[in-house]
Amino acid sequence: MSCLSGNNSTLFMFILTGIPGLEAEHSWLSIPFSSIYLVALVGNCTILFVIKTDSSLHEPMYYFLSVLALTDLGLSLSTMPTVLKIFWLNSREIGFEACFAQLCFVHFFSFVESSVLLAMSFDRYVAICKPLRYTSILTNAKIAMIGLAILGRSTFLPLPLVLMLRRLPFRMSRVLSHPYCLHQDLMRLACADTTFNRLYGLVLVSLIMILDPLLIVMSYALIFKTILGIASWKERLKALNNCLSHIFAVLALYIPMIGLSLVYRFGHHASPLVHVLMANIYLLVPPVLNPIIYSIKTKQIRKGIVRVFVERKV
């Protein structure tokens, strides 16, 4: 089997794949994909601008929302160049170093997204279960510490996975299954022992798809217990409504993520189209849905948008 090691990386190019079986329609498919990226960029930039300019939104919940919006922007910008290059220009090649750089960014922002949603569940827990101590618990210093923990976790946990994969030799058959570089896809092309990557990857998957969601569920179990203890139905619905945006954002991330993982582990005989669609949904849906969810379901964000974009013009 012909292989090429990372030492010859400057000579190596991977071949990305658009939508299998629909190559002739790529020019038309560029329209919905471009629209999706535009909505993601405009929506998340709007959230950031509104929170920055509206002083009433300078609170812990909205600080976390700002980080979530920045993460969604980063995730979109990480995949946008190669995706649109395929659909607009039918250019499928990506260099070895560029592929691994994209892989690093995708892993980093995916971990940040999960970590921020976990931090936001803690914010909701404190706001509903300990409202009188909210400002004393979530001080600016503690928020900064949470931010550093998220940054460290998202940087150093995936790093061994990427570095070990980077050192492996790869087959000369270099066609990837997606319009961007994913760890599972690259590992499939490695022609050396990938035991470490498979085992460590399983640890990371368990962390991001089991531990984080479990902690979020535990937070909401305590939140719902507190809500059920409220005498007034009106107050119960008000407290529950404060959590809906976050619940929808959690579902928008973890349902596609779990679906993609299941397809990779158990869908070996599934159509390549299924793999590509699940990967696209996983990376494109959260950045698009999150700003829409928070703009519709969060009254303060809606009011902030009105104040910034409507009242200022008047």
N, C-alpha and C positions, 0 to 999 in steps of 0.2 A: 504494500500500500504506500503510495507516494505522500510524503508529509512535508510540511514546511514549518520550521521552528520560529519562535518569536524573534530570534536573532536576525532573521531575514525579513522582518516585518515591513521594512520600507518597500519591499517588492510585492507584498501580498495585498490583494484586494478581495473583499467579500462582495457577493452579489445579493442584493436585497430583492424581495418579492413584494409586488403590490397585492392585488386581489386575484388569486389563482382562477383561471378560466375566464376572466373578464379583462384580459390585457387589452383587447381591442376597444374597450369602453373606458380606458383610463382617463382620456381627455374629458369625458363627461363626469366621471367620478371625482375629478379634481374640483368640481363645483361644490358638492356637499362637503368634501373634506376641507376645502378652503373656508367654507361658511362656518364649519364647526370650530376651526382654529380662530376665526375672527370673533365669534361669539365668546369663546374662552378668553381671548386676550382683552377684548373690550369689557366684558363682564367683570373680570378680576381687577383690571385697572380702575374701573368705576368704583368697586368696593374699596380699594386702597385709597383712591382720591377722596371719597366721601368720608372715610374714617380719619384721614389726615386733616381734612379741612373743617370737620365738624367737631368742636371741642367737647360736645356732650357725649361723644362716642369714645372718648379717651378713658376707657375702662378695661379691666382685665379681659372680659369676654371678647371685646372688639380687638384687643391686641392679638389674641389668639386667632381671631378671624382674619386679621391682616397677614399673619404668618401663613395661614391656610391659603389665602389668595396668592401670596408670593410663591408658595409651593406649587400651586396649580399653574401659575405663569411659567415657572421653571420647568415643570413637567411638559407643558405644551411646547415650549421653545426647544426642549431637548429632542423631541421627535419631529417637530414641524419641518426642518430643513430636508431630511431624507424622504419623508412622506410626500411632501409637495414636489420635490425634485423628481420622484418616480411618476407621479400623476401628471405633472405639467410637462416635463422634459423627457420622460421615459429614460431617465438616467439612473441606473440601478447600482452602480459601483460605489463602494465606500472603502477607504483605506483602513489598514489594520489599526493604526493608532486612533483614527477618528472613530472607528467602531467601538473601541474600548473606552474612549472618552464618553461617547454617548451612553454606553452601558453603565459607566460610573454615575452619570447624572440621573439616569432613569432609576437606578437602585437608590441613590441618595434621596431624591425627591419622593420616591415611594415610601421610604422609611420615615421621612419627615411628615408626610401626610398622615400616616397611621399614628405617629407619635403625637401630632398636634390634635388629632381627633380624641386621643386618649386624654390629653391635657384638658381639652374642652369638656370632656365628661366630668373631670374633677371639678372644673369651674362650675358646671351646672349643679353638681352635688353640693358644693359649698353654698351656692346662691340659694338653693331651695331648702337644704337641710340645716344649714347654719347661717341664715341671712344676717343676723346681728353681728356675726364675726367675719363677714365676707371681706370687708376692707382690711381687717387686721390680719387675716390669713393670706389673702392674695395681694400682698404688697408689691410694689415695683421691683424690689430686690428679689423676692421669691419668684416673680414672673421671669426676671432675668436669669435666675438659676435654672428654672424649668427650660428656658430657651437654650441655655448652654448644654443642658443634659440632652435635649433633643438633637442639637447639633452634633455633640460627641457620639451619641448613639447611632445617628444616621450616617456618620462618616466612618467610624472605626469598625462597626459590626460587619458591613458588607465588604470592607477593604480586603481582608484575606481571601475572600471568594474571588474577587476580581484579579488580585495579584497572582494567585495560583493558576487561574485560568489563563492569564496573560503569558505565563511561562510554558504552557503546553504547546506541543507541535499540532498543527492542524492539517486536515486532509486537503489535497489539491482540489477536491470537489468542494467548492466554497459557496454554494448557494444556500442562503438563509431563508427561513420560512416567512419572514415578516418584513415590513418596510422600515424597520429599525432593528438595532441589535439588542437581543435579550440573552440573559445568561443561559437559559435552558437550550436555546437555539445554538449558541456557540459551543456549548459543551457537547452537543450531538456531533459536531464536526471534529472534535479533538480525537487524535489517534494515539492516545496514551491513557494511562490509568486515571480515571476521574473520581476515584473513591472519596477523596477528601472533599471535592466540590459537591458530590452528591450528598454526603453526610452533613457537611457544614451547611449546605443549602437547605437540607431538611430542618436543621436547627433554626435557621433564619425564618423559614416558612412557618415553623411552629410558633416562633416568637411573634411574628407579624400577623399571622392568621388565627392563632389560638390564644396566646397570652393577652395581646392587646384587646381583641374583642371580648375575652372573658372578663378583663378588668372593667371594660366599658359596661358590660352587662351587670356586673356587680354594683357599679356606681348607680345604674338605673334601678336596680332592685331596691337599693336604699332610698333613691329618689321617689319611686312609686310608693314605698312604704310610708314615707313622709306625706306624700300627696293624699293618700287614702286616709290619713289621720286628720286632714283638714275638714272642718265641719261643713263649710259652705261649698256647694257644687260650683258656684261661680269662681271661687278662689282656686278650687281644684283644676278647673279648665284653664284658668289663667296660668297656673304653675306648669301644667302639662304643655300648654302652647309655647312656653319659653324653651321647651326641650325639643319641639318638633323639628326645627331646622337642623339641629345637630343629629337627631335620629335619622333624618333623610340623608344627610351627608355621610353618615356611617354606612347606611345601606348602599349608597351610590358607590362607595369605595370597596366594601368587603364582598358584596355579591359578585361583581365581575372578577375580583381578585381570586376568590375561592373557585369560581367557575373556570378561570384560566388554569389554575393549579390542577383541578380535577381533569381537565382536558389533556394536560401534559402528562399526567401520571397514569390515567386510565383510558385515554382516548387515542391509543396508538393506531387504531384502525379507522379512526374518524377521518372524514374528508379534510384535506388541507385548508379548505375554505372555513371550516369550523374553527381551526386553530387561529387563523388570521383574524376572523371576526371577533373571537373572544379577546385576543390581544389588543385589538383596536378599541373594543368597548372598555377594557380595563384601563387603558391609558388616556382615552379621549373623553369618556363620559364624566368622571368626577370634575375635571376642570371646567366643563361646560355647565354641569348641573349645579355645582356649589354656589356660584354667584346668583343664579336664578332662584335657587331655593332660599337663600338668605335675603334676597331682595323682596321675594313674595311673602315669606313667612315671618320675617323679623320687622316689627313695626318701626323700631328705631332706625333701621337701615332705610326703609321706605321713606320715612320722614326726612332722613338725612339727604337722600337723593333729591327729594322735592326742594329742600332748602338750598342745596348746592346748585342744582341745574334749573330750577324753575323760579324760585323767589329772587335769586340774585339777578336774573334777567329782567324781572319785573321791576 
